C-alpha cells in the first residue's frame, strides 16, 4: 500500500505521515 494513497484519507495525520514517509520512504518505493 502506498503512503500517498493513505495520506488523503488521513488528512488530520498528514504531518505525521510526511515524517513516516521519510523514514519508510525506502520501504514504500513509488
C-alpha positions in Angstrom: 0.0 0.0 0.0 1.4 3.4 -1.0 1.6 6.1 1.7 0.4 8.6 -0.9 -2.9 6.7 -1.1 -3.3 6.7 2.7 -2.4 10.4 3.1 -5.7 11.8 1.6 -7.7 9.5 3.9 -5.7 10.5 7.0 -5.9 14.3 6.3 -5.6 15.0 10.0 -2.4 12.9 10.3 -0.9 14.3 7.2 2.1 15.9 9.1 2.8 12.6 10.8 2.5 10.7 7.5 5.1 13.0 6.0 7.5 12.1 8.7 6.8 8.4 8.3 7.2 8.8 4.5 10.7 10.0 5.1 11.6 7.1 7.4 9.8 4.4 5.5 10.4 6.0 2.1 12.8 3.2 1.2 10.1 0.6 2.1 7.4 2.4 0.1 9.1 2.9 -3.1 6.9 4.5 -5.7 
